[in-house]
Amino acid sequence: MIAKKYDASKDKQFQILDQNGKVVNEKFEPNLPKETLLKMYKTAVLGRSADIKALQYQRQGRMLTYAPNMGQEAAQIGVAAAMEPQDWNSPMYRELNLQLYRGVTLESVFLYWYGNERGSIRPDGVRVLPTNIIIGSQSNLAAGLAMASKIRKQPEVTVFTIGDGGTAHGEFYEGLNFAATYNAPVVAVIQNNQYAISTPVRKASKSESLAQKGAAFGIPFVQVDGNDMLAMYVVAKEAMDRARKGEGPTLIEAFTYRMGPHTTSDDPSIYRTKEEENEWAKKDPIARFKTYLINKGYWSEEEEAKLVEDVNNEIGETFKKVESYGAKVELMEIFEHTYAEMTPQLKEQYEDMKKYLEGAK
Ligand SMILES: Cc1ncc(C[n+]2csc(CCOP(=O)(O)OP(=O)(O)O)c2C)c(N)n1
């Protein structure tokens, strides 16, 4: 297994495509059909363009807030492409590309950041939990979900994603420890984009790599070049297969970089240098994957121009629709979606809130 050969505690990172899009680890190059590779690429282009547009909409005062994904497309899509339709995601908030690949609509992602909770509703059969803003909570949810699949003998795997900062939270350890101990079908993916808002990872952990925290759970762990779509896919596929066979969780660290701000309320120029940003711009995950596809004869600049135009039209149309819906929802909707039936506590909270709002009129 890759985790055995690429020991993250010895500073070994798994890579297939180098930053120029050249295959440097042929033995591991996956034999993916052209349609799958193109779906991965097109999703990344849509995700990147949607990120740029969302930042602009927010600056124009048309969007509430937004957490951009730029730079993390491969780390998300490589994982999503390794999943089967029946698998589950317990996502964090910086997960646009993973969500798009798995069938969440751009409309619902925009709606969510617009401030409309209806953006949390998934199309039928799309097994992606609502966005977890509470750092670390996705780990315990994943452990519970995976345990339910195991007890019900369903061939489902749950993937949870967490930031580097999130690995300093208790829930990361609680969930993964439980999943490891009971061999629950979980794949844990750390999106190490090197900053938790302005806190660099070296101020949040003393470990050489974040992957090696897996040793404490007794599970395989591996650090991957998170800007390498192929490496992320191959490692995630191996981890998914293991989990599905009942062999328990794997911990994957995607070593990547957040090219944009933490959210629209952040200014990264205060805590990181232009040189650092320029270095990482050279490692752009989309650019190197594009070169790979062109070299394979699967993609061309003409197709690129057409795709960018189509994608920008789609984004513009989608956002116009979202603006026409607005952010207003019925009060009841805030309370009624957590359980199949509202608990007495939720009913009480609803009544309290209703009275409060009536009093405020
Ligand atoms: C329990 C909890 N504490 C604090 C916050 C506020 N907060 C939002 S994002 C963030 C940083 C998270 O960084 P990281 O886990 O590295 O993920 P990234 O945002 O870089 O993707 C913090 C502290 C929160 N959402 N939840």
The ligand as an SDF file (V2000), in Angstrom:
LIG
                    3D

 26 27  0  0  0  0  0  0  0  0999 V2000
  -15.2150   25.1960   16.8640 C   0  0  0  0  0  0  0  0  0  0  0  0
  -14.8560   26.3980   16.0570 C   0  0  0  0  0  0  0  0  0  0  0  0
  -13.9530   27.2820   16.5240 N   0  0  0  0  0  0  0  0  0  0  0  0
  -13.6210   28.3790   15.8060 C   0  0  0  0  0  0  0  0  0  0  0  0
  -14.2000   28.6110   14.5880 C   0  0  0  0  0  0  0  0  0  0  0  0
  -13.8260   29.8630   13.7740 C   0  0  0  0  0  0  0  0  0  0  0  0
  -13.0270   29.4790   12.5990 N   0  0  0  0  0  0  0  0  0  0  0  0
  -13.5910   29.4360   11.3830 C   0  0  0  0  0  0  0  0  0  0  0  0
  -12.5150   28.9360   10.2080 S   0  0  0  0  0  0  0  0  0  0  0  0
  -11.2610   28.7930   11.3170 C   0  0  0  0  0  0  0  0  0  0  0  0
   -9.8980   28.3340   10.8630 C   0  0  0  0  0  0  0  0  0  0  0  0
   -9.8850   26.9300   10.3620 C   0  0  0  0  0  0  0  0  0  0  0  0
   -8.6860   26.6290    9.7180 O   0  0  0  0  0  0  0  0  0  0  0  0
   -8.4080   25.2250    9.0810 P   0  0  0  0  0  0  0  0  0  0  0  0
   -8.9870   24.1400    9.9110 O   0  0  0  0  0  0  0  0  0  0  0  0
   -6.9490   25.1390    8.8050 O   0  0  0  0  0  0  0  0  0  0  0  0
   -9.2350   25.2310    7.7040 O   0  0  0  0  0  0  0  0  0  0  0  0
   -9.1820   26.2620    6.4930 P   0  0  0  0  0  0  0  0  0  0  0  0
  -10.1560   27.3520    6.8060 O   0  0  0  0  0  0  0  0  0  0  0  0
   -7.7940   26.7370    6.3380 O   0  0  0  0  0  0  0  0  0  0  0  0
   -9.6280   25.5130    5.2860 O   0  0  0  0  0  0  0  0  0  0  0  0
  -11.7010   29.1470   12.5900 C   0  0  0  0  0  0  0  0  0  0  0  0
  -10.8380   29.1350   13.7880 C   0  0  0  0  0  0  0  0  0  0  0  0
  -15.1610   27.6700   14.1280 C   0  0  0  0  0  0  0  0  0  0  0  0
  -15.7750   27.7950   12.9440 N   0  0  0  0  0  0  0  0  0  0  0  0
  -15.4520   26.5740   14.8600 N   0  0  0  0  0  0  0  0  0  0  0  0
  1  2  1  0
  2  3  1  0
  2 26  2  0
  3  4  2  0
  4  5  1  0
  5  6  1  0
  5 24  2  0
  6  7  1  0
  7  8  2  0
  7 22  1  0
  8  9  1  0
  9 10  1  0
 10 11  1  0
 10 22  2  0
 11 12  1  0
 12 13  1  0
 13 14  1  0
 14 15  2  0
 14 16  1  0
 14 17  1  0
 17 18  1  0
 18 19  2  0
 18 20  1  0
 18 21  1  0
 22 23  1  0
 24 25  1  0
 24 26  1  0
M  CHG  1   7   1
M  END
$$$$
